[in-house]
Amino acid sequence: MTDIPVTDNANPVFGWVGFCIASLALFAALLAFWAGPFAPQQSTGVSLGELAAEIGKSTLRAAAGMEQPAPVAHARDLDDFLRIGVAMMGGLAIVISVIGILRHEKRRPAVAGMVIGTGAILFQFFAFAFFAFLGVLVIMAFLHSFSDFFTGLFGG
């Protein structure tokens, strides 16, 4: 009778593939964060000026009882596809690593693939949430600087 362990497969293919894909996803997330954005961007001043103009127009339309314009579809650019690709690679790495665990392969590469894949997705999410929070703070400061204008507009 031979003592071959059932839970320790000699060749953990799915675990290592999941680990490699997760590593690529994390590398792509870091690349997008530090080297991006890759698509052409307007300057912050132009964006804030357009935002202030849109807020003013929307406020005047609402005060006059007019209809608001229909929403316009956002065109995807290279940065959007890179973010989507990172999330998909991270998810794929998690699924492949789970398959490795379910096949009773060695646990270390599979668990590392799951952790790094989850880390790539969470890094991207928290970086986006942090910059969204900073953007809201900048917009609030910008609107606060025009509070006298809006107060005078509505007679408050």
C-alpha positions in Angstrom: 0.0 0.0 0.0 1.4 3.4 -1.0 1.1 6.6 1.0 0.2 9.1 -1.7 -1.5 12.2 -0.2 -4.8 13.0 -2.0 -4.8 16.6 -1.1 -1.4 17.5 -2.4 -1.2 17.4 -6.2 2.3 17.2 -7.5 1.7 19.8 -10.3 -0.4 22.8 -9.2 -1.1 24.1 -12.7 -4.3 26.1 -11.8 -2.7 27.6 -8.7 0.3 28.9 -10.6 -1.7 30.1 -13.6 -4.0 32.0 -11.1 -1.0 33.5 -9.4 0.6 34.6 -12.7 -2.7 36.2 -13.9 -3.2 37.9 -10.5 0.4 39.3 -10.6 -0.2 40.7 -14.1 -3.5 42.3 -12.9 -1.7 43.9 -10.0 1.1 45.1 -12.2 -1.5 46.6 -14.7 -3.3 48.3 -11.8 -0.1 49.9 -10.6 0.9 50.9 -14.1 -2.5 52.5 -14.7 -2.3 54.3 -11.4 1.3 55.6 -11.6 1.8 56.0 -15.3 -1.8 56.9 -16.4 -4.0 58.4 -17.6 -3.2 57.4 -21.1 -6.1 59.0 -22.9 -6.0 62.8 -23.5 -7.4 64.8 -20.6 -8.7 68.3 -20.3 -7.0 70.5 -17.7 -8.6 70.8 -14.3 -9.5 74.4 -14.8 -11.4 73.7 -18.0 -13.2 70.8 -16.3 -14.2 72.9 -13.3 -15.3 75.8 -15.5 -17.5 73.5 -17.5 -18.9 72.0 -14.3 -19.7 75.4 -12.9 -21.3 76.5 -16.2 -23.4 73.3 -16.3 -24.5 73.8 -12.6 -25.5 77.4 -13.4 -27.5 76.4 -16.5 -29.2 73.5 -14.7 -30.1 75.8 -11.8 -31.6 78.4 -14.1 -33.6 75.8 -16.1 -34.9 74.3 -12.8 -35.9 77.8 -11.5 -37.7 78.6 -14.8 -39.4 75.2 -14.8 -37.8 74.1 -18.1 -36.9 70.5 -19.0 -33.3 69.3 -18.4 -31.4 67.9 -21.4 -31.3 64.2 -22.1 -28.2 62.3 -20.8 -25.4 61.8 -23.2 -23.6 58.5 -23.5 -20.0 58.5 -22.3 -17.5 57.3 -24.9 -15.0 54.7 -23.6 -11.3 55.5 -23.9 -8.1 53.6 -23.2 -8.1 54.2 -19.5 -11.6 52.8 -19.2 -10.6 49.6 -21.0 -7.5 49.3 -18.9 -9.6 49.6 -15.7 -12.1 47.0 -17.0 -9.2 44.7 -18.0 -7.6 44.9 -14.6 -10.8 44.0 -12.9 -11.5 41.1 -15.3 -7.9 39.7 -14.9 -8.2 39.9 -11.2 -11.6 38.1 -11.2 -10.2 35.5 -13.6 -7.2 34.9 -11.3 -9.5 34.4 -8.4 -11.7 31.9 -10.3 -8.7 30.0 -11.6 -7.1 29.9 -8.1 -10.4 28.6 -6.6 -10.4 25.9 -9.3 -6.9 25.0 -8.1 -8.1 24.7 -4.5 -11.1 22.6 -5.6 -8.8 20.3 -7.5 -6.8 19.8 -4.2 -3.6 21.3 -5.7 -1.0 22.8 -3.4 -2.6 25.6 -1.5 0.1 28.2 -1.4 0.1 29.3 -5.1 -3.7 29.2 -5.3 -4.2 31.2 -2.1 -1.5 33.7 -3.3 -3.3 34.0 -6.6 -6.6 34.7 -4.8 -5.1 37.2 -2.5 -3.1 39.1 -5.2 -6.1 39.1 -7.6 -8.3 40.5 -4.8 -5.6 43.0 -4.0 -5.5 44.2 -7.6 -9.3 44.8 -7.7 -9.3 46.5 -4.3 -6.3 48.7 -5.1 -8.1 49.9 -8.1 -11.4 50.4 -6.3 -9.8 52.3 -3.3 -7.7 54.5 -5.6 -10.8 55.4 -7.6 -12.8 56.1 -4.3 -10.0 58.2 -2.9 -9.7 60.4 -6.0 -13.5 60.6 -6.2 -13.5 61.9 -2.6 -10.8 64.4 -3.4 -12.8 65.5 -6.5 -15.9 66.1 -4.4 -13.8 68.1 -1.9 -12.5 70.3 -4.7 -16.0 70.8 -6.2 -17.3 71.7 -2.7 -14.5 74.2 -2.2 -15.2 75.6 -5.7 -18.9 76.0 -5.1 -18.3 77.5 -1.7 -16.2 80.2 -3.3 -19.2 81.1 -5.4 -21.7 80.9 -2.5 -22.3 84.7 -2.6 -23.2 84.4 -6.3 -25.7 81.6 -5.7 -27.1 83.3 -2.6 -27.7 86.5 -4.6 -29.2 84.5 -7.5 -32.0 83.2 -5.4 -32.5 86.2 -3.1 -31.3 84.2 0.0 
